[in-house]
Structure formats: structure tokens, C-alpha cells
Amino acid sequence: MGSWETNARKCGQANGTTTWKITGSQGGTRTFQKEGYCLDSNAGGKVYMKKCNGGNYQKWQEQYVAAGWKYKNVATGRYLDANSGGNVYTEPGNGGLYQVWKVS
């Protein structure tokens, strides 16, 4: 377990930073939780907070790469991604650094 902090403006806090509790097994399927809500996604690439329900849209397959971790949504097969503006969404795997996340 660990925590994951993002400056994503779309994920909750007014100051633009959200710290998530990460559950699941390292290198396996993970869930990002905060106060009863989980990081959720859809096939259109949107990422948002939704009440935790255990569904595959809230599960992320974790993959270690040299620069950090990549997270692939179990339901959609799309990777957690971001841009320089702090927006978080999912995209097909593209090898970009915005699809690599640091966990502490």
C-alpha cells in the first residue's frame, strides 16, 4: 500500500491536489480511494471520483516501468494519462511520460 498524489484539477480538491489511498497488490490490480470514493473511468476516456463499488472501471492494472508506474484500467484497457495543464484522463498506451506516475 502507499499513497498517490496528483495535481489533477478534475479529481476533487479545490487547491488542485488529491492524495489517494492505494489498495490492492503491488504489480497487480489497484484501487485509488479517498473518503469512500474511488478513481473511476469510462470508455470515453473520462476520469472522475465515484462511490467505491468494486467494479472494473475502478480497478487499475499496475505495471512498473523504469521511470515509475503505469496504470491500465481493467474495464477499458486505457492508461491513466495527464497533460501539462493538470488534467487527468485515459488514453491508449502511447509510451509518453504523462502515463508514468510516481507513488510514495
Sequence and secondary structure as in RCSB ss.txt:
>XXXX:A:sequence
MGSWETNARKCGQANGTTTWKITGSQGGTRTFQKEGYCLDSNAGGKVYMKKCNGGNYQKWQEQYVAAGWKYKNVA
TGRYLDANSGGNVYTEPGNGGLYQVWKVS
>XXXX:A:secstr
 EEEEE  GGGS TTS EEEEEEE TTSEEEEEETTEEEEE TTSBEEEEE    GGG EEEEEETTEEEEEETT
T  EEEE TT  EEEES    GGG B   
